[in-house]
Amino acid sequence: MSTTPLPSAPAPLGSLPGDASAGLAAYTAAGLGAVAAAALGVMYGMEVPRGGPYVFGAVNDFTGGLFFAASIPAIVQIHRRLTPGPWSRAALGATVTASAGAAASGVLLSLGLIGFAPSTVVSVAGIFTQAAWTMVANHRLAGRPPYPRRLALAGRAVGAGMLVAVPVVGAGLAASDAPALQTALFALGGAVGGAAYLAWPVWLAFAGRRLTGAAAHRRPARGAAATPA
């Protein structure tokens, strides 16, 4: 008699230690991002027209902060697929730092322990830094198997969408003397940024799926199928 190991799961990202926990964190971030997006929609749909109270606004701030925190392990794990170097390490350090700052800022704002203006600055910095990392990292990984090309293209599009939306909306704020131009800029920036904002948790969910799949590939088979000698 001889034994043949049971086939293991595919390794869609190439398996690395820590994939399982990073995949779980990515799933968690995706769920928190969905809750934050829903709370933001309810806030603008119900609370803003009434002038408050902003209960769902606080929910958005709190879950948004947790989203940034939960996304860090996934960012680190995907970043490990990149070619190491000083610029790569600097980019990762900046992204993790900005994400941690945005996480703390969102939670503190929801608890009334920090003002809206400074919290907004820190949160926008976190969004911009994460978006830049998402776009550049996935661009570099797009043609590098076994990293899934569709995951890379989607991540690049999400990051680029956020990077385009932020300055367009900023230009709209500066165009207060030209109402028609301001409306057009707000519409464009809101459409692009809104699509990227909603797609971000979806991308993280798929990244989590790939990371957990890679972790399953690392685990040895628990049994063996017997075949005649």
Secondary structure, DSSP 8 states (H G I E B T S, - for coil): -EEEE------TT---TTHHHHHHHHHHHHHHHHHHHHHHHHIIIIIHHHT---HHHHHHHHHHHHHHHHHHHHHHHHHTTS---HHHHHHHHHHHHHHHHHHHHHHHHHTTSS-HHHHHHHHHHHHHHHHHHHHHHHHHHTTSTTS-HHHHHHHHHHHHHHHHHHHHHHHHHH-TT-HHHHHHHHHHHHHHHHHHHHHHHHHHHHHHHHHHHHHHHHS--S-EEEE--
